[in-house]
Amino acid sequence: MLRTPDERFVDLPDFPFAPHYREWEGMRLAHLDEGSGSTIVLLHGEPTWSYLWRTTIPPLVEAGYRCIAPDLPGFGRSDKPADDWYTYDRLTASVVALFEELDLTDVTLVVHDWGGPIGLRVATTEIPERISRIVIMDSGLFTGHQKMGKDWQAFRNFIDAEPDMPIGFLVNGGCATELSPEVIAAYEAPFPTVDHKGGARRLPALIPQTPNDPGATEGRAAVEALTKDTRPILLLWADSDPILPLDPTGRAMESTFPVSEPLRVIAGSSHFVPEDQGRIVGDHIVEWLGRTL
């Protein structure tokens, strides 16, 4: 078990938020907790951390919401288990424990990238009673039937060949805007050595490629539950995501799930939508919640 030194997180650009910690399964896990009011939980994906939400949180807090953004095990300020720790079940359980320990109810859940397979399972087959509204952004669920695109396959091959994966380089490559060296360094801050990158290395391999792979059954159960869901669902999507393209992936999500209104396209963004257009994402959520709550 590794822990990133606290000094790695000093003076990160545009990130004034204080960490909060909890113990779970022998690990120290971190989360942000900003504002007060109705709760919004924001789940990051691969290979980011709560830093991804730094420009989305302010408009939500300004509008009177409480924002909780956890760092998944292996990411951000959370402890870094060994590579063989990571499973879909354990990552899901870590988020369920967050909801239960903080006694979060009537939550608006916002998911991006790997936050989707984890968060949408939490919201459907694990603790649906705690989540009242869902925002899905460039994400989805893995069933073993989905076809991963060539860009994802190239990413998977790259990770397999390069254990010391260049986190900042990968995040920058998934953005429509060129990130500053300081922001790239902030994404790399949690990972001072190759041994700290186990979570980032393992998540791509956890995506089930066939219906019999681990996690596929759970993904299908979450999809089935979500197709029948009556809770408000907002779907946001980048206009230029090469990993999960608007067409067909975003449009397939729109036609499959009972979204409460047509998909909203976020202009000027690539896969890491909150990095490209975080404030606009926050404004969309505020406007939608204003009509939904």
Secondary structure as GFF3:
##gff-version 3
##sequence-region A 1 293
A	DSSP	three_ten_helix	6	9	.	.	.	ID=ss1
A	DSSP	beta_strand	19	24	.	.	.	ID=ss2
A	DSSP	beta_strand	27	34	.	.	.	ID=ss3
A	DSSP	beta_strand	38	43	.	.	.	ID=ss4
A	DSSP	three_ten_helix	50	53	.	.	.	ID=ss5
A	DSSP	alpha_helix	57	62	.	.	.	ID=ss6
A	DSSP	beta_strand	65	70	.	.	.	ID=ss7
A	DSSP	three_ten_helix	83	85	.	.	.	ID=ss8
A	DSSP	alpha_helix	88	101	.	.	.	ID=ss9
A	DSSP	beta_strand	107	113	.	.	.	ID=ss10
A	DSSP	alpha_helix	115	121	.	.	.	ID=ss11
A	DSSP	pi_helix	122	126	.	.	.	ID=ss12
A	DSSP	three_ten_helix	128	130	.	.	.	ID=ss13
A	DSSP	beta_strand	131	139	.	.	.	ID=ss14
A	DSSP	alpha_helix	150	161	.	.	.	ID=ss15
A	DSSP	alpha_helix	167	173	.	.	.	ID=ss16
A	DSSP	alpha_helix	181	188	.	.	.	ID=ss17
A	DSSP	three_ten_helix	194	197	.	.	.	ID=ss18
A	DSSP	alpha_helix	198	202	.	.	.	ID=ss19
A	DSSP	three_ten_helix	203	206	.	.	.	ID=ss20
A	DSSP	alpha_helix	216	227	.	.	.	ID=ss21
A	DSSP	beta_strand	233	238	.	.	.	ID=ss22
A	DSSP	pi_helix	246	250	.	.	.	ID=ss23
A	DSSP	alpha_helix	251	256	.	.	.	ID=ss24
A	DSSP	beta_strand	264	266	.	.	.	ID=ss25
A	DSSP	alpha_helix	273	292	.	.	.	ID=ss26
###
